[in-house]
Amino acid sequence: MIDPQGQANKWIKNMEKSSNLHTIKLTDSDYVRTLENCIQFGTPVLLEDVGEELDPLLEPILLKTKLSKQGGAICIRLGDATIEYSRDFRFYITTKLRNPHYLPETSV
């Protein structure tokens, strides 16, 4: 979401308050670990203040590629790790840029 005034961040945080929303930034040192845990346990994640470049690690999540079934569970390949994918997982991305230019897979 394009959110130069921070209104979408407030709305998402309010909407997901009861679901234990995790808020991360690409500059956080442990954002990958937080993201992996949220994917496994079905916890919503808000990725705030992204620029025009996203970490390539996020591509499988955005495109829902690299999903596979292992022992009856749905798994996703995220970097070097294969983790269980919960259907309850929700991923929100916001930017403060007023007119960002993203690749098509990010805009979907």
Phi and psi restraints in degrees (range 20) as a CNS / XPLOR table:
assign (resid 1 and name C) (resid 2 and name N)
       (resid 2 and name CA) (resid 2 and name C) 1.0 -83.8 20.0 2
assign (resid 2 and name N) (resid 2 and name CA)
       (resid 2 and name C) (resid 3 and name N) 1.0 120.9 20.0 2
assign (resid 2 and name C) (resid 3 and name N)
       (resid 3 and name CA) (resid 3 and name C) 1.0 -143.1 20.0 2
assign (resid 3 and name N) (resid 3 and name CA)
       (resid 3 and name C) (resid 4 and name N) 1.0 67.1 20.0 2
assign (resid 3 and name C) (resid 4 and name N)
       (resid 4 and name CA) (resid 4 and name C) 1.0 -65.2 20.0 2
assign (resid 4 and name N) (resid 4 and name CA)
       (resid 4 and name C) (resid 5 and name N) 1.0 -24.3 20.0 2
assign (resid 4 and name C) (resid 5 and name N)
       (resid 5 and name CA) (resid 5 and name C) 1.0 -101.0 20.0 2
assign (resid 5 and name N) (resid 5 and name CA)
       (resid 5 and name C) (resid 6 and name N) 1.0 -2.9 20.0 2
assign (resid 5 and name C) (resid 6 and name N)
       (resid 6 and name CA) (resid 6 and name C) 1.0 81.1 20.0 2
assign (resid 6 and name N) (resid 6 and name CA)
       (resid 6 and name C) (resid 7 and name N) 1.0 9.8 20.0 2
assign (resid 6 and name C) (resid 7 and name N)
       (resid 7 and name CA) (resid 7 and name C) 1.0 -70.1 20.0 2
assign (resid 7 and name N) (resid 7 and name CA)
       (resid 7 and name C) (resid 8 and name N) 1.0 -38.1 20.0 2
assign (resid 7 and name C) (resid 8 and name N)
       (resid 8 and name CA) (resid 8 and name C) 1.0 -65.9 20.0 2
assign (resid 8 and name N) (resid 8 and name CA)
       (resid 8 and name C) (resid 9 and name N) 1.0 -39.5 20.0 2
assign (resid 8 and name C) (resid 9 and name N)
       (resid 9 and name CA) (resid 9 and name C) 1.0 -58.6 20.0 2
assign (resid 9 and name N) (resid 9 and name CA)
       (resid 9 and name C) (resid 10 and name N) 1.0 -46.1 20.0 2
assign (resid 9 and name C) (resid 10 and name N)
       (resid 10 and name CA) (resid 10 and name C) 1.0 -63.0 20.0 2
assign (resid 10 and name N) (resid 10 and name CA)
       (resid 10 and name C) (resid 11 and name N) 1.0 -42.1 20.0 2
assign (resid 10 and name C) (resid 11 and name N)
       (resid 11 and name CA) (resid 11 and name C) 1.0 -63.6 20.0 2
assign (resid 11 and name N) (resid 11 and name CA)
       (resid 11 and name C) (resid 12 and name N) 1.0 -46.5 20.0 2
assign (resid 11 and name C) (resid 12 and name N)
       (resid 12 and name CA) (resid 12 and name C) 1.0 -62.7 20.0 2
assign (resid 12 and name N) (resid 12 and name CA)
       (resid 12 and name C) (resid 13 and name N) 1.0 -45.9 20.0 2
assign (resid 12 and name C) (resid 13 and name N)
       (resid 13 and name CA) (resid 13 and name C) 1.0 -61.2 20.0 2
assign (resid 13 and name N) (resid 13 and name CA)
       (resid 13 and name C) (resid 14 and name N) 1.0 -39.7 20.0 2
assign (resid 13 and name C) (resid 14 and name N)
       (resid 14 and name CA) (resid 14 and name C) 1.0 -69.1 20.0 2
assign (resid 14 and name N) (resid 14 and name CA)
       (resid 14 and name C) (resid 15 and name N) 1.0 -43.2 20.0 2
assign (resid 14 and name C) (resid 15 and name N)
       (resid 15 and name CA) (resid 15 and name C) 1.0 -65.3 20.0 2
assign (resid 15 and name N) (resid 15 and name CA)
       (resid 15 and name C) (resid 16 and name N) 1.0 -37.5 20.0 2
assign (resid 15 and name C) (resid 16 and name N)
       (resid 16 and name CA) (resid 16 and name C) 1.0 -100.7 20.0 2
assign (resid 16 and name N) (resid 16 and name CA)
       (resid 16 and name C) (resid 17 and name N) 1.0 13.0 20.0 2
assign (resid 16 and name C) (resid 17 and name N)
       (resid 17 and name CA) (resid 17 and name C) 1.0 -54.4 20.0 2
assign (resid 17 and name N) (resid 17 and name CA)
       (resid 17 and name C) (resid 18 and name N) 1.0 -43.2 20.0 2
assign (resid 17 and name C) (resid 18 and name N)
       (resid 18 and name CA) (resid 18 and name C) 1.0 -78.4 20.0 2
assign (resid 18 and name N) (resid 18 and name CA)
       (resid 18 and name C) (resid 19 and name N) 1.0 -8.8 20.0 2
assign (resid 18 and name C) (resid 19 and name N)
       (resid 19 and name CA) (resid 19 and name C) 1.0 -101.0 20.0 2
assign (resid 19 and name N) (resid 19 and name CA)
       (resid 19 and name C) (resid 20 and name N) 1.0 11.8 20.0 2
assign (resid 19 and name C) (resid 20 and name N)
       (resid 20 and name CA) (resid 20 and name C) 1.0 60.7 20.0 2
assign (resid 20 and name N) (resid 20 and name CA)
       (resid 20 and name C) (resid 21 and name N) 1.0 52.1 20.0 2
assign (resid 20 and name C) (resid 21 and name N)
       (resid 21 and name CA) (resid 21 and name C) 1.0 -58.3 20.0 2
assign (resid 21 and name N) (resid 21 and name CA)
       (resid 21 and name C) (resid 22 and name N) 1.0 134.4 20.0 2
assign (resid 21 and name C) (resid 22 and name N)
       (resid 22 and name CA) (resid 22 and name C) 1.0 -104.2 20.0 2
assign (resid 22 and name N) (resid 22 and name CA)
       (resid 22 and name C) (resid 23 and name N) 1.0 130.7 20.0 2
assign (resid 22 and name C) (resid 23 and name N)
       (resid 23 and name CA) (resid 23 and name C) 1.0 -108.7 20.0 2
assign (resid 23 and name N) (resid 23 and name CA)
       (resid 23 and name C) (resid 24 and name N) 1.0 126.6 20.0 2
assign (resid 23 and name C) (resid 24 and name N)
       (resid 24 and name CA) (resid 24 and name C) 1.0 -133.0 20.0 2
assign (resid 24 and name N) (resid 24 and name CA)
       (resid 24 and name C) (resid 25 and name N) 1.0 164.2 20.0 2
assign (resid 24 and name C) (resid 25 and name N)
       (resid 25 and name CA) (resid 25 and name C) 1.0 -131.4 20.0 2
assign (resid 25 and name N) (resid 25 and name CA)
       (resid 25 and name C) (resid 26 and name N) 1.0 154.9 20.0 2
assign (resid 25 and name C) (resid 26 and name N)
       (resid 26 and name CA) (resid 26 and name C) 1.0 -64.1 20.0 2
assign (resid 26 and name N) (resid 26 and name CA)
       (resid 26 and name C) (resid 27 and name N) 1.0 -19.4 20.0 2
assign (resid 26 and name C) (resid 27 and name N)
       (resid 27 and name CA) (resid 27 and name C) 1.0 -84.3 20.0 2
assign (resid 27 and name N) (resid 27 and name CA)
       (resid 27 and name C) (resid 28 and name N) 1.0 -10.6 20.0 2
assign (resid 27 and name C) (resid 28 and name N)
       (resid 28 and name CA) (resid 28 and name C) 1.0 -66.7 20.0 2
assign (resid 28 and name N) (resid 28 and name CA)
       (resid 28 and name C) (resid 29 and name N) 1.0 137.0 20.0 2
assign (resid 28 and name C) (resid 29 and name N)
       (resid 29 and name CA) (resid 29 and name C) 1.0 -69.0 20.0 2
assign (resid 29 and name N) (resid 29 and name CA)
       (resid 29 and name C) (resid 30 and name N) 1.0 -27.0 20.0 2
assign (resid 29 and name C) (resid 30 and name N)
       (resid 30 and name CA) (resid 30 and name C) 1.0 -111.8 20.0 2
assign (resid 30 and name N) (resid 30 and name CA)
       (resid 30 and name C) (resid 31 and name N) 1.0 22.4 20.0 2
assign (resid 30 and name C) (resid 31 and name N)
       (resid 31 and name CA) (resid 31 and name C) 1.0 -64.4 20.0 2
assign (resid 31 and name N) (resid 31 and name CA)
       (resid 31 and name C) (resid 32 and name N) 1.0 -32.5 20.0 2
assign (resid 31 and name C) (resid 32 and name N)
       (resid 32 and name CA) (resid 32 and name C) 1.0 -66.9 20.0 2
assign (resid 32 and name N) (resid 32 and name CA)
       (resid 32 and name C) (resid 33 and name N) 1.0 -43.0 20.0 2
assign (resid 32 and name C) (resid 33 and name N)
       (resid 33 and name CA) (resid 33 and name C) 1.0 -64.8 20.0 2
assign (resid 33 and name N) (resid 33 and name CA)
       (resid 33 and name C) (resid 34 and name N) 1.0 -42.3 20.0 2
assign (resid 33 and name C) (resid 34 and name N)
       (resid 34 and name CA) (resid 34 and name C) 1.0 -61.5 20.0 2
assign (resid 34 and name N) (resid 34 and name CA)
       (resid 34 and name C) (resid 35 and name N) 1.0 -44.4 20.0 2
assign (resid 34 and name C) (resid 35 and name N)
       (resid 35 and name CA) (resid 35 and name C) 1.0 -62.3 20.0 2
assign (resid 35 and name N) (resid 35 and name CA)
       (resid 35 and name C) (resid 36 and name N) 1.0 -44.1 20.0 2
assign (resid 35 and name C) (resid 36 and name N)
       (resid 36 and name CA) (resid 36 and name C) 1.0 -59.8 20.0 2
assign (resid 36 and name N) (resid 36 and name CA)
       (resid 36 and name C) (resid 37 and name N) 1.0 -45.9 20.0 2
assign (resid 36 and name C) (resid 37 and name N)
       (resid 37 and name CA) (resid 37 and name C) 1.0 -62.4 20.0 2
assign (resid 37 and name N) (resid 37 and name CA)
       (resid 37 and name C) (resid 38 and name N) 1.0 -41.4 20.0 2
assign (resid 37 and name C) (resid 38 and name N)
       (resid 38 and name CA) (resid 38 and name C) 1.0 -67.3 20.0 2
assign (resid 38 and name N) (resid 38 and name CA)
       (resid 38 and name C) (resid 39 and name N) 1.0 -37.6 20.0 2
assign (resid 38 and name C) (resid 39 and name N)
       (resid 39 and name CA) (resid 39 and name C) 1.0 -63.3 20.0 2
assign (resid 39 and name N) (resid 39 and name CA)
       (resid 39 and name C) (resid 40 and name N) 1.0 -42.9 20.0 2
assign (resid 39 and name C) (resid 40 and name N)
       (resid 40 and name CA) (resid 40 and name C) 1.0 -66.8 20.0 2
assign (resid 40 and name N) (resid 40 and name CA)
       (resid 40 and name C) (resid 41 and name N) 1.0 -42.2 20.0 2
assign (resid 40 and name C) (resid 41 and name N)
       (resid 41 and name CA) (resid 41 and name C) 1.0 -99.6 20.0 2
assign (resid 41 and name N) (resid 41 and name CA)
       (resid 41 and name C) (resid 42 and name N) 1.0 1.9 20.0 2
assign (resid 41 and name C) (resid 42 and name N)
       (resid 42 and name CA) (resid 42 and name C) 1.0 73.3 20.0 2
assign (resid 42 and name N) (resid 42 and name CA)
       (resid 42 and name C) (resid 43 and name N) 1.0 30.1 20.0 2
assign (resid 42 and name C) (resid 43 and name N)
       (resid 43 and name CA) (resid 43 and name C) 1.0 -93.8 20.0 2
assign (resid 43 and name N) (resid 43 and name CA)
       (resid 43 and name C) (resid 44 and name N) 1.0 136.8 20.0 2
assign (resid 43 and name C) (resid 44 and name N)
       (resid 44 and name CA) (resid 44 and name C) 1.0 -70.0 20.0 2
assign (resid 44 and name N) (resid 44 and name CA)
       (resid 44 and name C) (resid 45 and name N) 1.0 149.0 20.0 2
assign (resid 44 and name C) (resid 45 and name N)
       (resid 45 and name CA) (resid 45 and name C) 1.0 -129.0 20.0 2
assign (resid 45 and name N) (resid 45 and name CA)
       (resid 45 and name C) (resid 46 and name N) 1.0 137.1 20.0 2
assign (resid 45 and name C) (resid 46 and name N)
       (resid 46 and name CA) (resid 46 and name C) 1.0 -113.9 20.0 2
assign (resid 46 and name N) (resid 46 and name CA)
       (resid 46 and name C) (resid 47 and name N) 1.0 115.8 20.0 2
assign (resid 46 and name C) (resid 47 and name N)
       (resid 47 and name CA) (resid 47 and name C) 1.0 -96.2 20.0 2
assign (resid 47 and name N) (resid 47 and name CA)
       (resid 47 and name C) (resid 48 and name N) 1.0 110.4 20.0 2
assign (resid 47 and name C) (resid 48 and name N)
       (resid 48 and name CA) (resid 48 and name C) 1.0 -97.0 20.0 2
assign (resid 48 and name N) (resid 48 and name CA)
       (resid 48 and name C) (resid 49 and name N) 1.0 155.6 20.0 2
assign (resid 48 and name C) (resid 49 and name N)
       (resid 49 and name CA) (resid 49 and name C) 1.0 54.6 20.0 2
assign (resid 49 and name N) (resid 49 and name CA)
       (resid 49 and name C) (resid 50 and name N) 1.0 44.1 20.0 2
assign (resid 49 and name C) (resid 50 and name N)
       (resid 50 and name CA) (resid 50 and name C) 1.0 -77.0 20.0 2
assign (resid 50 and name N) (resid 50 and name CA)
       (resid 50 and name C) (resid 51 and name N) 1.0 152.7 20.0 2
assign (resid 50 and name C) (resid 51 and name N)
       (resid 51 and name CA) (resid 51 and name C) 1.0 -92.0 20.0 2
assign (resid 51 and name N) (resid 51 and name CA)
       (resid 51 and name C) (resid 52 and name N) 1.0 -153.8 20.0 2
assign (resid 51 and name C) (resid 52 and name N)
       (resid 52 and name CA) (resid 52 and name C) 1.0 -84.1 20.0 2
assign (resid 52 and name N) (resid 52 and name CA)
       (resid 52 and name C) (resid 53 and name N) 1.0 -15.0 20.0 2
assign (resid 52 and name C) (resid 53 and name N)
       (resid 53 and name CA) (resid 53 and name C) 1.0 -106.0 20.0 2
assign (resid 53 and name N) (resid 53 and name CA)
       (resid 53 and name C) (resid 54 and name N) 1.0 128.1 20.0 2
assign (resid 53 and name C) (resid 54 and name N)
       (resid 54 and name CA) (resid 54 and name C) 1.0 -108.7 20.0 2
assign (resid 54 and name N) (resid 54 and name CA)
       (resid 54 and name C) (resid 55 and name N) 1.0 152.6 20.0 2
assign (resid 54 and name C) (resid 55 and name N)
       (resid 55 and name CA) (resid 55 and name C) 1.0 -63.9 20.0 2
assign (resid 55 and name N) (resid 55 and name CA)
       (resid 55 and name C) (resid 56 and name N) 1.0 129.5 20.0 2
assign (resid 55 and name C) (resid 56 and name N)
       (resid 56 and name CA) (resid 56 and name C) 1.0 -58.2 20.0 2
assign (resid 56 and name N) (resid 56 and name CA)
       (resid 56 and name C) (resid 57 and name N) 1.0 -20.4 20.0 2
assign (resid 56 and name C) (resid 57 and name N)
       (resid 57 and name CA) (resid 57 and name C) 1.0 -60.1 20.0 2
assign (resid 57 and name N) (resid 57 and name CA)
       (resid 57 and name C) (resid 58 and name N) 1.0 -26.3 20.0 2
assign (resid 57 and name C) (resid 58 and name N)
       (resid 58 and name CA) (resid 58 and name C) 1.0 -79.7 20.0 2
assign (resid 58 and name N) (resid 58 and name CA)
       (resid 58 and name C) (resid 59 and name N) 1.0 -15.2 20.0 2
assign (resid 58 and name C) (resid 59 and name N)
       (resid 59 and name CA) (resid 59 and name C) 1.0 -55.5 20.0 2
assign (resid 59 and name N) (resid 59 and name CA)
       (resid 59 and name C) (resid 60 and name N) 1.0 -45.8 20.0 2
assign (resid 59 and name C) (resid 60 and name N)
       (resid 60 and name CA) (resid 60 and name C) 1.0 -60.8 20.0 2
assign (resid 60 and name N) (resid 60 and name CA)
       (resid 60 and name C) (resid 61 and name N) 1.0 -31.1 20.0 2
assign (resid 60 and name C) (resid 61 and name N)
       (resid 61 and name CA) (resid 61 and name C) 1.0 -72.8 20.0 2
assign (resid 61 and name N) (resid 61 and name CA)
       (resid 61 and name C) (resid 62 and name N) 1.0 -44.9 20.0 2
assign (resid 61 and name C) (resid 62 and name N)
       (resid 62 and name CA) (resid 62 and name C) 1.0 -65.7 20.0 2
assign (resid 62 and name N) (resid 62 and name CA)
       (resid 62 and name C) (resid 63 and name N) 1.0 -39.9 20.0 2
assign (resid 62 and name C) (resid 63 and name N)
       (resid 63 and name CA) (resid 63 and name C) 1.0 -94.8 20.0 2
assign (resid 63 and name N) (resid 63 and name CA)
       (resid 63 and name C) (resid 64 and name N) 1.0 -8.0 20.0 2
assign (resid 63 and name C) (resid 64 and name N)
       (resid 64 and name CA) (resid 64 and name C) 1.0 52.7 20.0 2
assign (resid 64 and name N) (resid 64 and name CA)
       (resid 64 and name C) (resid 65 and name N) 1.0 39.2 20.0 2
assign (resid 64 and name C) (resid 65 and name N)
       (resid 65 and name CA) (resid 65 and name C) 1.0 -92.5 20.0 2
assign (resid 65 and name N) (resid 65 and name CA)
       (resid 65 and name C) (resid 66 and name N) 1.0 172.6 20.0 2
assign (resid 65 and name C) (resid 66 and name N)
       (resid 66 and name CA) (resid 66 and name C) 1.0 60.8 20.0 2
assign (resid 66 and name N) (resid 66 and name CA)
       (resid 66 and name C) (resid 67 and name N) 1.0 26.6 20.0 2
assign (resid 66 and name C) (resid 67 and name N)
       (resid 67 and name CA) (resid 67 and name C) 1.0 -85.5 20.0 2
assign (resid 67 and name N) (resid 67 and name CA)
       (resid 67 and name C) (resid 68 and name N) 1.0 139.2 20.0 2
assign (resid 67 and name C) (resid 68 and name N)
       (resid 68 and name CA) (resid 68 and name C) 1.0 -147.9 20.0 2
assign (resid 68 and name N) (resid 68 and name CA)
       (resid 68 and name C) (resid 69 and name N) 1.0 163.3 20.0 2
assign (resid 68 and name C) (resid 69 and name N)
       (resid 69 and name CA) (resid 69 and name C) 1.0 -104.3 20.0 2
assign (resid 69 and name N) (resid 69 and name CA)
       (resid 69 and name C) (resid 70 and name N) 1.0 128.7 20.0 2
assign (resid 69 and name C) (resid 70 and name N)
       (resid 70 and name CA) (resid 70 and name C) 1.0 -133.0 20.0 2
assign (resid 70 and name N) (resid 70 and name CA)
       (resid 70 and name C) (resid 71 and name N) 1.0 111.9 20.0 2
assign (resid 70 and name C) (resid 71 and name N)
       (resid 71 and name CA) (resid 71 and name C) 1.0 61.0 20.0 2
assign (resid 71 and name N) (resid 71 and name CA)
       (resid 71 and name C) (resid 72 and name N) 1.0 34.7 20.0 2
assign (resid 71 and name C) (resid 72 and name N)
       (resid 72 and name CA) (resid 72 and name C) 1.0 87.2 20.0 2
assign (resid 72 and name N) (resid 72 and name CA)
       (resid 72 and name C) (resid 73 and name N) 1.0 -7.7 20.0 2
assign (resid 72 and name C) (resid 73 and name N)
       (resid 73 and name CA) (resid 73 and name C) 1.0 -105.6 20.0 2
assign (resid 73 and name N) (resid 73 and name CA)
       (resid 73 and name C) (resid 74 and name N) 1.0 145.7 20.0 2
assign (resid 73 and name C) (resid 74 and name N)
       (resid 74 and name CA) (resid 74 and name C) 1.0 -84.6 20.0 2
assign (resid 74 and name N) (resid 74 and name CA)
       (resid 74 and name C) (resid 75 and name N) 1.0 130.2 20.0 2
assign (resid 74 and name C) (resid 75 and name N)
       (resid 75 and name CA) (resid 75 and name C) 1.0 -124.4 20.0 2
assign (resid 75 and name N) (resid 75 and name CA)
       (resid 75 and name C) (resid 76 and name N) 1.0 155.8 20.0 2
assign (resid 75 and name C) (resid 76 and name N)
       (resid 76 and name CA) (resid 76 and name C) 1.0 -129.4 20.0 2
assign (resid 76 and name N) (resid 76 and name CA)
       (resid 76 and name C) (resid 77 and name N) 1.0 142.6 20.0 2
assign (resid 76 and name C) (resid 77 and name N)
       (resid 77 and name CA) (resid 77 and name C) 1.0 -92.1 20.0 2
assign (resid 77 and name N) (resid 77 and name CA)
       (resid 77 and name C) (resid 78 and name N) 1.0 117.1 20.0 2
assign (resid 77 and name C) (resid 78 and name N)
       (resid 78 and name CA) (resid 78 and name C) 1.0 -123.0 20.0 2
assign (resid 78 and name N) (resid 78 and name CA)
       (resid 78 and name C) (resid 79 and name N) 1.0 102.0 20.0 2
assign (resid 78 and name C) (resid 79 and name N)
       (resid 79 and name CA) (resid 79 and name C) 1.0 67.5 20.0 2
assign (resid 79 and name N) (resid 79 and name CA)
       (resid 79 and name C) (resid 80 and name N) 1.0 -125.4 20.0 2
assign (resid 79 and name C) (resid 80 and name N)
       (resid 80 and name CA) (resid 80 and name C) 1.0 -90.4 20.0 2
assign (resid 80 and name N) (resid 80 and name CA)
       (resid 80 and name C) (resid 81 and name N) 1.0 -9.6 20.0 2
assign (resid 80 and name C) (resid 81 and name N)
       (resid 81 and name CA) (resid 81 and name C) 1.0 -100.5 20.0 2
assign (resid 81 and name N) (resid 81 and name CA)
       (resid 81 and name C) (resid 82 and name N) 1.0 145.3 20.0 2
assign (resid 81 and name C) (resid 82 and name N)
       (resid 82 and name CA) (resid 82 and name C) 1.0 -110.3 20.0 2
assign (resid 82 and name N) (resid 82 and name CA)
       (resid 82 and name C) (resid 83 and name N) 1.0 120.1 20.0 2
assign (resid 82 and name C) (resid 83 and name N)
       (resid 83 and name CA) (resid 83 and name C) 1.0 -125.6 20.0 2
assign (resid 83 and name N) (resid 83 and name CA)
       (resid 83 and name C) (resid 84 and name N) 1.0 154.9 20.0 2
assign (resid 83 and name C) (resid 84 and name N)
       (resid 84 and name CA) (resid 84 and name C) 1.0 -68.8 20.0 2
assign (resid 84 and name N) (resid 84 and name CA)
       (resid 84 and name C) (resid 85 and name N) 1.0 138.3 20.0 2
assign (resid 84 and name C) (resid 85 and name N)
       (resid 85 and name CA) (resid 85 and name C) 1.0 -107.7 20.0 2
assign (resid 85 and name N) (resid 85 and name CA)
       (resid 85 and name C) (resid 86 and name N) 1.0 117.5 20.0 2
assign (resid 85 and name C) (resid 86 and name N)
       (resid 86 and name CA) (resid 86 and name C) 1.0 -86.2 20.0 2
assign (resid 86 and name N) (resid 86 and name CA)
       (resid 86 and name C) (resid 87 and name N) 1.0 134.6 20.0 2
assign (resid 86 and name C) (resid 87 and name N)
       (resid 87 and name CA) (resid 87 and name C) 1.0 -65.9 20.0 2
assign (resid 87 and name N) (resid 87 and name CA)
       (resid 87 and name C) (resid 88 and name N) 1.0 -17.5 20.0 2
assign (resid 87 and name C) (resid 88 and name N)
       (resid 88 and name CA) (resid 88 and name C) 1.0 -82.3 20.0 2
assign (resid 88 and name N) (resid 88 and name CA)
       (resid 88 and name C) (resid 89 and name N) 1.0 -8.5 20.0 2
assign (resid 88 and name C) (resid 89 and name N)
       (resid 89 and name CA) (resid 89 and name C) 1.0 -64.5 20.0 2
assign (resid 89 and name N) (resid 89 and name CA)
       (resid 89 and name C) (resid 90 and name N) 1.0 132.9 20.0 2
assign (resid 89 and name C) (resid 90 and name N)
       (resid 90 and name CA) (resid 90 and name C) 1.0 -128.9 20.0 2
assign (resid 90 and name N) (resid 90 and name CA)
       (resid 90 and name C) (resid 91 and name N) 1.0 139.2 20.0 2
assign (resid 90 and name C) (resid 91 and name N)
       (resid 91 and name CA) (resid 91 and name C) 1.0 -127.8 20.0 2
assign (resid 91 and name N) (resid 91 and name CA)
       (resid 91 and name C) (resid 92 and name N) 1.0 119.6 20.0 2
assign (resid 91 and name C) (resid 92 and name N)
       (resid 92 and name CA) (resid 92 and name C) 1.0 -114.7 20.0 2
assign (resid 92 and name N) (resid 92 and name CA)
       (resid 92 and name C) (resid 93 and name N) 1.0 138.9 20.0 2
assign (resid 92 and name C) (resid 93 and name N)
       (resid 93 and name CA) (resid 93 and name C) 1.0 -128.1 20.0 2
assign (resid 93 and name N) (resid 93 and name CA)
       (resid 93 and name C) (resid 94 and name N) 1.0 131.3 20.0 2
assign (resid 93 and name C) (resid 94 and name N)
       (resid 94 and name CA) (resid 94 and name C) 1.0 -128.0 20.0 2
assign (resid 94 and name N) (resid 94 and name CA)
       (resid 94 and name C) (resid 95 and name N) 1.0 152.6 20.0 2
assign (resid 94 and name C) (resid 95 and name N)
       (resid 95 and name CA) (resid 95 and name C) 1.0 -134.1 20.0 2
assign (resid 95 and name N) (resid 95 and name CA)
       (resid 95 and name C) (resid 96 and name N) 1.0 149.7 20.0 2
assign (resid 95 and name C) (resid 96 and name N)
       (resid 96 and name CA) (resid 96 and name C) 1.0 -92.6 20.0 2
assign (resid 96 and name N) (resid 96 and name CA)
       (resid 96 and name C) (resid 97 and name N) 1.0 -4.9 20.0 2
assign (resid 96 and name C) (resid 97 and name N)
       (resid 97 and name CA) (resid 97 and name C) 1.0 -67.4 20.0 2
assign (resid 97 and name N) (resid 97 and name CA)
       (resid 97 and name C) (resid 98 and name N) 1.0 136.0 20.0 2
assign (resid 97 and name C) (resid 98 and name N)
       (resid 98 and name CA) (resid 98 and name C) 1.0 -77.1 20.0 2
assign (resid 98 and name N) (resid 98 and name CA)
       (resid 98 and name C) (resid 99 and name N) 1.0 -32.3 20.0 2
assign (resid 98 and name C) (resid 99 and name N)
       (resid 99 and name CA) (resid 99 and name C) 1.0 -140.1 20.0 2
assign (resid 99 and name N) (resid 99 and name CA)
       (resid 99 and name C) (resid 100 and name N) 1.0 66.7 20.0 2
assign (resid 99 and name C) (resid 100 and name N)
       (resid 100 and name CA) (resid 100 and name C) 1.0 -73.9 20.0 2
assign (resid 100 and name N) (resid 100 and name CA)
       (resid 100 and name C) (resid 101 and name N) 1.0 154.6 20.0 2
assign (resid 100 and name C) (resid 101 and name N)
       (resid 101 and name CA) (resid 101 and name C) 1.0 -118.7 20.0 2
assign (resid 101 and name N) (resid 101 and name CA)
       (resid 101 and name C) (resid 102 and name N) 1.0 106.0 20.0 2
assign (resid 101 and name C) (resid 102 and name N)
       (resid 102 and name CA) (resid 102 and name C) 1.0 -110.5 20.0 2
assign (resid 102 and name N) (resid 102 and name CA)
       (resid 102 and name C) (resid 103 and name N) 1.0 156.8 20.0 2
assign (resid 102 and name C) (resid 103 and name N)
       (resid 103 and name CA) (resid 103 and name C) 1.0 -67.9 20.0 2
assign (resid 103 and name N) (resid 103 and name CA)
       (resid 103 and name C) (resid 104 and name N) 1.0 156.8 20.0 2
assign (resid 103 and name C) (resid 104 and name N)
       (resid 104 and name CA) (resid 104 and name C) 1.0 -55.4 20.0 2
assign (resid 104 and name N) (resid 104 and name CA)
       (resid 104 and name C) (resid 105 and name N) 1.0 -37.6 20.0 2
assign (resid 104 and name C) (resid 105 and name N)
       (resid 105 and name CA) (resid 105 and name C) 1.0 -66.7 20.0 2
assign (resid 105 and name N) (resid 105 and name CA)
       (resid 105 and name C) (resid 106 and name N) 1.0 -23.5 20.0 2
assign (resid 105 and name C) (resid 106 and name N)
       (resid 106 and name CA) (resid 106 and name C) 1.0 -80.9 20.0 2
assign (resid 106 and name N) (resid 106 and name CA)
       (resid 106 and name C) (resid 107 and name N) 1.0 -32.7 20.0 2
assign (resid 106 and name C) (resid 107 and name N)
       (resid 107 and name CA) (resid 107 and name C) 1.0 -78.0 20.0 2
assign (resid 107 and name N) (resid 107 and name CA)
       (resid 107 and name C) (resid 108 and name N) 1.0 -10.7 20.0 2
